[in-house]
Amino acid sequence: MLKQKFSRPVSIIGTSSLPQRSFDDPERKDLSPYELWAAACNQAMQDAGIKPKDVDKLVYSQMANFVTMGNVMSPVGSLEEWAGLAGKPVTHIEQACAGGYLAFDEAVNSVASGKYDIVMCAGLENPKHFNARNQPAYMLQPIQKYDGWWSPGRALFDTAYNRFDGVSDNLLTEEQGKYYIKHYGIDEKTLDDTYNAMAINLRYNASHNPRALERTPYSEIAKKAGYDDVMAYMRSDNNPKITQYIRKSGSVLHNAEAGAIIVCSADIAKKYQDHPISVIDHASVSNTQRYPFCFHQMNVDVRDALYGGQDNFNPDDLDLMITTVMTSGEQLDSAEVFGYLPEGQGYKYELDGRTRFDADRPINPHGGDLSFGHGFGCAGINMLSEAIMQMRGTAGGSQVPKPVNDVLVRGMGGGHTTVGILLENQD
């Protein structure tokens, strides 16, 4: 049993489970982001068996709200009203794609401090659409029509200070491929096959998950394109390289997201849930992108902080890892650094399909950011929700077919912040 690192133990009692979709989809036509937010918050409260009056505090995560929410800098008042939480204390977390994880950390700390008993953390993002200032909230327009030039990469990085060109989604993560080749002696072709296998494995997971954004297996896509061998398709111009190492299949899918999680003091958790999930510990670190192999070093620093307080902890005992994978290299590096896969050998697990949800070392059984979808500041909330459902045994078709008791959730945002969270079923 892992050792909880809070003076007041904290448990998870509720979560949401909205599917990952776009406002272009018919089922979300004429909905506003506020309605998606309200649905997620109410799902989580119903799951926890509580009413809005029971929530003591709200922690809210969103990155692109100024662009996508009608040029409102922080729409906390409106969001609280839509969730039935008007008048509650609220904290807005904006730390790029790490925001959802840090909102969870803030909610946990708020309960652990003893000041609050029940706290909701919730995220919202609609990166492909925006609300025009002079139109109702449900009349969304594609982000391409935005009359002010906006790019997540340019918004994340100070180009004058860091001398960064703004193409953050892919170029920054090239370092992971370079690091792997340099330290573990594999060639570029093997790395390419590894990244392709990873994309195939994640799509296999997503194909069993009705909540995922993209669910067609690459084997079917390859066959439709005239390929009997799926790896031949993945190496072809149908799946072109967009950087030196990363192909189209290895880049994040953005989509509209809303999600919510309810945490409370462990001593009252069973009043609401028969089997609450214990929050063991969390850790985070931030660094500048100018630091060599920044992503890798942040993983190392978070690992040391997270594991350092656990006596006789063995990463081999983890049943599941869920990790941000905005581009291919991130999953492999984080899994090896945190000891979930053996150092320098993780590529073999991907090539052999051993990271699929129904194999021996499952990673991202929901499909990860490459197939499940990724919604900036909300992504961390929904990654944690997937961990919760797996631990409850309610993840549906992509449920890991073994007891899931100890889980590591690892997240990253903006190339500058990495977070690690340990969860456990302690009953």
C-alpha positions in Angstrom: 0.0 0.0 0.0 1.3 3.4 -1.0 1.8 6.1 1.7 -0.5 9.2 1.4 1.6 12.4 1.6 -1.1 14.7 2.9 -1.7 15.5 6.6 -5.4 15.3 5.8 -6.1 12.4 3.4 -8.0 13.2 0.2 -10.3 11.0 -1.9 -11.9 11.2 -5.3 -15.7 10.6 -5.3 -17.0 11.8 -8.6 -16.1 12.3 -12.2 -17.6 13.1 -15.6 -17.4 11.0 -18.8 -18.3 13.1 -21.7 -17.2 11.9 -25.1 -14.5 13.8 -27.0 -16.2 15.5 -29.9 -16.1 18.8 -31.9 -18.7 21.5 -32.1 -18.9 20.6 -35.8 -20.5 17.3 -34.9 -24.3 17.1 -35.2 -24.8 16.1 -31.6 -23.2 19.4 -30.4 -24.7 21.7 -33.0 -26.2 24.8 -31.5 -24.6 24.1 -28.1 -22.5 26.7 -26.4 -19.3 25.9 -24.4 -21.2 26.9 -21.3 -23.7 24.0 -21.9 -20.8 21.5 -22.3 -19.3 22.8 -19.1 -22.6 22.5 -17.2 -23.1 18.9 -18.5 -19.6 17.9 -17.2 -20.0 19.6 -13.8 -23.5 18.0 -13.3 -22.3 14.6 -14.4 -19.5 14.7 -11.8 -21.9 15.9 -9.0 -24.4 13.2 -9.8 -21.6 10.6 -9.9 -20.5 11.8 -6.4 -24.0 11.9 -5.1 -23.8 15.6 -4.1 -25.7 18.8 -4.9 -24.2 22.1 -5.9 -24.7 23.4 -2.4 -22.3 20.7 -1.1 -19.4 22.1 -3.1 -17.2 24.4 -1.1 -14.9 25.6 -3.8 -14.4 25.4 -7.6 -11.1 25.2 -9.4 -11.4 26.0 -13.1 -8.9 25.3 -15.9 -8.9 26.8 -19.4 -6.1 28.1 -21.6 -7.6 29.8 -24.6 -10.6 31.5 -23.0 -9.8 35.0 -24.2 -10.1 33.9 -27.8 -12.7 31.2 -27.6 -15.1 32.6 -24.9 -16.1 35.9 -26.5 -12.9 37.9 -25.5 -13.6 37.5 -21.8 -10.4 37.3 -19.9 -11.8 35.0 -17.1 -15.4 34.0 -17.5 -15.6 32.5 -14.0 -18.9 34.2 -13.0 -20.8 32.9 -16.0 -19.4 29.4 -15.7 -20.3 29.2 -12.0 -23.9 30.2 -12.8 -24.2 27.5 -15.5 -23.0 24.8 -13.0 -25.2 26.1 -10.2 -22.3 27.2 -8.1 -22.8 31.0 -8.1 -21.1 32.7 -5.1 -18.6 29.9 -4.4 -14.9 30.7 -4.2 -13.2 30.0 -7.6 -9.6 29.7 -8.8 -8.8 29.9 -12.5 -5.7 27.9 -13.5 -4.0 28.7 -16.8 -0.8 26.8 -17.3 -1.2 25.7 -20.9 -2.0 21.9 -21.2 -0.8 21.3 -17.7 -3.6 23.4 -16.4 -6.1 20.5 -15.8 -3.6 18.5 -13.8 -2.6 21.6 -11.7 -6.3 22.4 -11.1 -6.6 18.9 -9.7 -3.6 19.5 -7.5 -5.1 22.8 -6.3 -8.4 21.0 -5.5 -6.5 18.3 -3.5 -4.5 20.9 -1.6 -7.6 22.8 -0.8 -9.1 19.8 0.9 -5.8 18.6 2.4 -5.4 22.0 4.1 -8.6 21.4 6.1 -10.2 24.6 4.9 -12.6 22.9 2.5 -14.3 19.5 2.6 -15.6 19.1 -0.9 -14.0 20.7 -4.0 -14.7 20.5 -7.7 -12.0 20.9 -10.3 -13.4 21.3 -13.9 -11.9 22.2 -17.2 -13.3 23.6 -20.5 -11.7 24.1 -23.9 -12.9 24.6 -27.5 -9.7 25.2 -29.5 -11.3 24.9 -32.9 -14.1 27.5 -32.4 -14.7 30.9 -30.9 -17.6 33.1 -29.8 -17.9 36.4 -31.7 -18.4 39.3 -29.4 -21.7 40.4 -31.0 -23.4 37.0 -31.2 -25.0 34.6 -28.8 -22.7 32.0 -27.2 -24.1 29.1 -29.2 -23.3 30.7 -32.5 -19.8 29.4 -32.7 -17.4 30.0 -35.7 -14.3 28.1 -36.8 -11.1 29.5 -35.4 -9.9 30.1 -38.9 -12.3 33.0 -39.1 -11.0 34.7 -36.0 -10.2 38.3 -36.9 -7.2 38.5 -34.7 -4.2 36.3 -35.6 -3.8 33.5 -33.0 -1.7 30.5 -32.7 -1.2 28.3 -29.6 2.5 28.1 -30.3 3.0 31.8 -30.5 0.8 32.4 -27.5 2.9 29.9 -25.4 6.4 31.2 -26.1 7.9 34.6 -25.9 9.7 34.7 -29.2 11.8 37.7 -28.4 13.1 36.2 -25.1 13.4 32.5 -25.9 14.2 33.0 -29.6 11.7 30.3 -30.3 9.9 30.2 -33.6 6.5 29.3 -32.2 6.0 25.9 -33.8 5.8 24.3 -30.4 3.4 21.4 -31.1 6.1 19.4 -32.9 9.6 20.9 -33.1 10.2 21.1 -29.4 9.5 17.3 -29.0 12.2 16.4 -31.6 14.6 16.3 -28.7 13.0 13.1 -27.4 13.9 11.2 -30.5 17.4 12.7 -30.5 17.8 11.7 -26.8 16.7 8.2 -27.4 18.9 7.5 -30.4 21.9 9.1 -28.6 21.6 7.2 -25.4 20.1 3.8 -26.4 21.8 3.1 -29.7 18.8 2.5 -31.9 18.8 3.9 -35.4 16.3 6.3 -37.0 14.4 3.6 -38.8 13.8 1.7 -35.6 12.6 4.9 -33.9 10.3 5.5 -36.8 8.8 2.0 -36.5 8.5 2.5 -32.8 6.5 5.7 -33.2 4.4 4.1 -35.9 3.7 1.1 -33.6 2.8 3.5 -30.8 0.2 5.3 -33.0 -1.2 1.9 -34.0 -1.4 0.8 -30.4 -3.1 4.0 -29.3 -5.6 3.8 -32.1 -6.3 0.2 -31.2 -7.2 1.3 -27.7 -9.3 4.2 -29.0 -11.2 1.9 -31.3 -12.6 0.1 -28.2 -13.5 3.4 -26.5 -16.8 5.1 -27.6 -15.6 8.3 -25.9 -12.5 8.7 -28.2 -12.4 11.3 -31.0 -10.9 9.0 -33.6 -11.8 5.3 -33.5 -11.0 3.7 -36.9 -8.1 1.3 -36.5 -5.1 2.0 -38.7 -5.3 -1.6 -40.0 -8.7 -0.6 -41.6 -7.4 2.7 -42.8 -4.4 0.9 -44.4 -6.5 -1.7 -46.1 -8.8 1.0 -47.5 -5.7 2.7 -49.0 -4.6 -0.6 -50.6 -2.1 -1.8 -48.1 -2.1 -5.3 -46.6 0.6 -4.4 -44.2 -0.3 -1.6 -41.8 3.3 -0.7 -41.1 3.9 -0.3 -44.8 1.0 2.2 -44.8 2.4 4.0 -41.7 5.8 4.4 -43.4 4.3 5.7 -46.6 3.5 9.2 -47.9 -0.1 8.6 -46.7 1.4 9.2 -43.2 4.0 11.8 -44.0 6.8 13.0 -41.7 6.0 16.5 -40.4 9.4 16.8 -38.6 12.6 14.7 -38.7 11.0 12.0 -36.5 7.3 12.7 -36.1 4.7 11.7 -38.6 1.2 13.0 -39.0 -0.1 10.0 -36.9 2.1 11.1 -34.1 0.7 14.6 -33.6 -2.0 15.6 -31.2 -5.7 15.8 -32.1 -7.4 18.9 -30.8 -11.1 18.8 -29.9 -13.7 20.4 -27.7 -13.5 19.1 -24.1 -15.2 19.6 -20.8 -14.6 17.5 -17.7 -15.0 17.6 -13.9 -13.7 15.7 -10.8 -14.9 15.9 -7.2 -12.5 15.4 -4.4 -13.3 15.4 -0.6 -11.8 14.7 2.7 -11.2 10.9 3.0 -13.0 10.7 6.4 -16.3 11.6 4.7 -15.8 10.0 1.3 -17.7 6.8 2.0 -20.7 8.9 2.8 -20.9 9.4 -1.0 -18.9 6.5 -2.6 -18.6 2.9 -1.6 -15.1 2.7 -3.1 -13.5 6.1 -3.2 -10.1 6.5 -4.8 -7.2 7.7 -2.7 -4.9 10.5 -3.9 -1.5 9.5 -2.7 0.7 12.4 -3.8 1.4 14.9 -6.6 4.4 16.7 -7.8 5.2 19.3 -10.5 8.2 21.1 -12.0 8.6 23.9 -14.5 11.6 24.7 -16.6 12.6 26.9 -19.6 12.6 25.4 -23.0 16.2 26.6 -23.4 17.3 23.8 -21.0 18.8 20.9 -23.0 16.4 18.0 -23.2 13.9 20.0 -21.2 11.0 17.4 -21.5 13.2 14.6 -20.3 14.7 16.5 -17.4 11.3 17.6 -16.1 10.2 14.0 -16.2 13.3 13.1 -14.1 12.7 15.9 -11.6 9.0 15.1 -11.1 9.8 11.4 -10.8 12.3 12.0 -8.0 9.9 14.3 -6.2 6.9 11.9 -6.5 8.7 8.7 -5.7 11.0 10.1 -3.1 8.5 10.0 -0.3 7.4 6.4 -0.9 9.0 3.7 1.2 9.9 0.5 -0.8 8.1 1.8 -3.9 8.6 -0.2 -7.0 7.2 1.2 -10.3 6.8 -2.4 -11.5 3.8 -2.6 -9.1 1.9 0.1 -11.0 -1.1 -1.4 -12.9 -1.5 1.4 -15.4 0.2 4.6 -16.7 -1.7 7.4 -18.3 0.5 10.1 -19.8 0.2 13.1 -22.1 1.4 12.2 -25.6 1.1 15.4 -27.7 3.7 14.0 -30.0 5.1 10.4 -30.3 8.3 10.8 -28.2 6.5 11.9 -25.1 4.9 8.5 -24.2 8.1 6.5 -24.6 10.3 9.0 -22.6 7.9 9.4 -19.7 7.2 5.7 -19.4 10.9 4.9 -19.2 11.8 7.7 -16.9 9.1 6.9 -14.4 10.1 3.2 -14.5 6.9 1.9 -16.0 8.9 0.5 -18.9 12.5 -0.6 -18.6 15.1 2.1 -19.5 16.2 1.8 -23.1 13.9 -1.1 -23.8 10.5 0.6 -24.0 10.6 0.7 -27.8 10.4 -3.1 -27.8 7.2 -2.9 -25.8 5.6 -0.6 -28.4 6.8 -2.8 -31.4 5.4 -5.9 -29.7 2.0 -4.3 -28.8 2.6 -4.7 -25.1 1.3 -1.2 -24.3 -2.2 -1.9 -25.6 -5.1 -1.8 -23.0 -5.4 -5.6 -23.1 -1.7 -6.4 -22.9 0.7 -6.6 -19.9 1.9 -3.0 -19.6 -1.0 -0.9 -20.7 -0.5 2.8 -21.4 -3.3 5.2 -22.3 -6.0 2.6 -22.7 -8.4 5.4 -23.8 -6.2 6.2 -26.9 -4.1 9.1 -25.6 -3.9 12.6 -27.1 -3.1 11.1 -30.5 -6.5 9.3 -30.8 -8.7 10.1 -27.8 -8.2 13.8 -28.3 -6.7 16.8 -26.5 -8.3 20.0 -25.3 -5.6 22.2 -23.9 -6.4 23.2 -20.3 -9.1 20.6 -19.9 -7.0 17.6 -21.1 -5.5 16.9 -17.7 -9.0 16.7 -16.1 -10.1 14.1 -18.7 -6.9 12.1 -18.5 -7.5 11.8 -14.7 -11.1 10.9 -15.4 -10.0 8.0 -17.5 -7.7 6.8 -14.7 -10.7 7.0 -12.3 -12.9 4.9 -14.6 -10.2 2.3 -15.1 -9.7 2.0 -11.3 -13.5 1.6 -10.9 -13.7 -0.9 -13.7 -16.2 1.3 -15.6 -14.1 2.3 -18.7 -16.2 0.2 -21.0 -14.7 -1.5 -24.1 -11.2 -0.2 -23.4 -11.2 -1.4 -19.7 -7.9 -3.0 -18.7 -8.7 -6.7 -18.1 -7.0 -6.9 -14.6 -7.5 -5.1 -11.3 -6.3 -1.5 -11.6 -5.3 -0.4 -8.1 -2.1 1.7 -8.5 -2.0 4.3 -11.3 0.5 6.9 -12.3 -1.0 9.9 -14.2 1.7 12.1 -15.8 1.0 15.3 -17.7 2.8 18.1 -19.5 1.9 21.5 -20.7 3.6 24.0 -23.0 6.9 22.4 -22.9 7.5 24.2 -19.6 5.5 22.2 -16.9 5.3 18.5 -16.0 3.1 17.0 -13.4 2.9 13.5 -11.8 0.0 12.1 -9.7 -0.2 8.8 -7.9 -3.7 7.3 -7.3 -4.6 4.1 -5.4 -7.6 1.9 -4.5 -6.8 1.4 -0.8 -9.9 -0.6 0.2 
